[in-house]
Amino acid sequence: MKRRNIILIAFVLIYIIVSIVCGFLKSDRKTVYLGSYTKVYIDDGIKINSKGETISNKKIKYYFNSTSKSGYLKSVGEVNNPEFHLEVRNEEGKIIDFLDDIIAYTTNVDIEIEKPSTMSLSQEDKDLITNFLSNNGYDTNIKYSSKSKFDLDKDGKEEEIYSINIGEQYSSLLLLRSGDSISLIDSVIYNSEDEEEINKNILLYIYADFDSDGVYEFVIKENNGDNKPTYYNVYSYSEGIATIIEEE
């Protein structure tokens, strides 16, 4: 009986130790917070999670005015409640008023971030886009357009991302140009019978080298209207192809 008790106690101790170690590893997971819901996990590769998380005064770094600063992250309100959001405070306890949305990351993350700058399309751009739209069954009536240029894979050649609105109802498309090839990244096609689509819009948010491999991912911001969460979709780029990183 005594031996049996010793074995049981040993198992309990092992369980406690394993739980503590697993909890520590989980809390130390390399994480980038984009807005209040989207988390980018940087483990062996990049993984995405878009579930709200309760956070209490977590030591983090945050990206503000093109600089990385130290501060604290906490959640406000209950998860899945419209009032839920994440809040960043600086080391003095002052709430940071982000012009757009928060970009924060655990202290064990080193990340390179570039905000996209936009410019007008050339006539060549417009001709290529019109040809793409026509060949793929889209309205060719372009109401608004802009482009951003960035060397995603650092090969000395800049890729281009086009943001365009087409048609009388301003459907939105994001297109990638690599060389003379154009492909669709994402779109919101206006449908008067679909209320969610009416309120939804997408835009290019940031370029980021999340995992320090020298190749930049890019992030698309997905606004879903009032009282609905904003999500961020992360895309990898390789050999002219953009691929969305799926949720874990």
N, C-alpha and C positions, 0 to 999 in steps of 0.2 A: 504493500500500500504506500509506504514511504517513497519507494522508487517511482511508483506511478505518479505521485504528487510532484515529484521533482521533474519528471518528464513533462507534465502539464504546465508547470511553472515555466519551464524552458521554452515550450511552444508559445506561451503567452508573451514572454519577453522577446522572442524572435518576431512575433507578430507586431508588437509595439515598435520595435526597432525598424522593421521594414516599413511600417506606416509612416513613421517619422521621416525616414529617408525619402520615401515616395512623395510625401507632402512637400519636403524641401525642394526636391527636383522639380515638382510641378510649379511651385512658387517662383523658382529660379528660371523658368522657361523663357527663352528669348522671345519677346513679344513686342510688336508694334501696334499701337492703337490708332485707328483711323476713324475719327468721329466717335460716336457713343456705342456703336454696335460691332463694327468690323475689327477683327484682330488678325494680324499676320503673325503666324508662328514660324520662327526660323530655327528649325531643328536640322535634320538631314534633308535639306531642301526647304521649300516654302509651302506652308499650309494655311488655309483660311478658315476662320470661324466667325459667324455673323450672329451669335447669340449674345444678348445682354449679360453682363456679369456684375455682381455686387463687389465693390472694391472699397476698402477703408484705408485712406491715407497712405497709399503705396508710394514709396520712393521711386521716382522715375526721372527721365530726361524728356524734354519737349522741344519741338521745333517752332521757333517764333522769330519773325523778322530775319529769316535766313540764317539763324544761329541756333545751336543746341544749348539749352540751359537746363539747370537742375531744379526739380520741384517735386510736387506730390500730386497723386491722382486719387480721386474718390468718385463714387457713384452717388447720384442724387435721385431719390424716388425709387419706386419698386420696378423691377425688371418687367417688361411687357406693358407697363403703364405709359400712356402718352407723355407723362411728365418726366420719365426716366431719361437721364443723360449723365455723361461723365464730365467732371470738372477738374481743371488743373489749377493749382496754386503754386506760386513761386516759393522760394525758401523763406521769405518773410511772411508767408501766409496770405498774400494778396491773390485774388482770383484773376487769372489771365483771360483777357477779353480777346479771343481770337477773331480776326476779321472774317474768317471762313469757317473752319472747323478744326478740332484738335488733331494734332499729330504728336503722339507721345510714345515713349518706348522704355522698356526696362533698362536698368543701368548697365546690363551686360551686353547691350546692343550698340554696334557702331554702324551707322547708316549714312549713305550719301543721298541727298535729296536735291532735286532741281525743280523749281516752279517753271512751267512752260510759258514762253512768251509767244504771242500770236502776231501774224502778219497777213496781208492780203494775198489772194491767189493771183498767180500770173495767168495769162491767157492760155498758156500750155496746160496749167493745172485745170482750168475750167473745161478745156476741150477733153482732157483725159477723164475727168469726173463725169461730164455729160455723156461720154461714150460708155462709161461704166454703168451709169444709171439706165441708159437706154437698153443696153444689153441684158440688164438684170430686172427689167420690168418696173423700174421706179419712175416717178414723175420727174421730168427733166427741168421743171421750172424751179430754179434755185433762188430762194428768197434771201438767204444769208449764208455767208461762207467765210472761213478763216483757216489758217494752217499754222502748225507748230513744227519746227525742225529740231531734231536731236539725234545724235549718234548713239543709238541704244546699245550696240554691241562693240563700240569703240574700235571700229575697223577703218576709221577715217572717212566714212561715208554717212551722211545724215539721212535718217529716215524722216518721213513727213506724215503727220497725222492731220487729216482734214476734218473740220466740224462744219456740217452743212445743214440747212433747213430747206425743205422742198415742199412744193405744193401750197395751196391756199390755206391749209391748216397747220403748216409749219412742222411736218414730220421731221424728226432729227436722225441724222446718220453720222457715225464716226468711221472714217475710212483711213486705211494705212497705205501709204505709197512707199514701196521699196524698189528702187530703180524705175522701170516703166510699168511695174505691176501694181495694181490697186486691188485691195481686198476690204471686205466689210469687217469692222471690229464689233460694232454694236449699233442698234437702231431702236427708235421708238416711232412706230408708224401710227399716226393719228387715226382713231376710230371713235366716232361720236357715240357709239353704243357701249364703249368700254370706258367707264369712269376712271379706272386706275390708270389707263394709258393717257387719258386727257391730262391728268395731274403729274405725270411722270416726265422727267427730262434727264438727259445725260450730258456730261461734259468731261473733258480731259482735266485731270486734277493735278497730278505730280508725276515726275519721273523719279524712280528710286532704285538704288542698288541695295536691296534688302540684305542679301547674304554675302556682300563683299567679294563677289566673284568677278567684278569688273564689267559685268553685263547688267544694264539697267532694265528693270521692269517698269511698266507704266500703270497708272491707276485711273480708273474711270469713276467719277462720282455719279451716283444714281439717286436723284431726288424723287421722292414718291408722293409729294403733296403734303398738305397740312395734316398734322397729327399722325403721320406715318413715318417710320424710321428712314433715315438716309443710310444707304449702304455704299460700300466701295468695292469695286471689282478690280482685281489685280491680274495683269496680263504679263506673261513672259514673251520674249522675242528671240527668234532664232532663224537665221537663213531666210529672211523675208516673210516669216509667218508669225503672227501674234496668236497666242493660245491663252485662254482664260484659265487661271488656277482655280481648280474646284475646291469646294469646302471639304474639310476632313470629316 
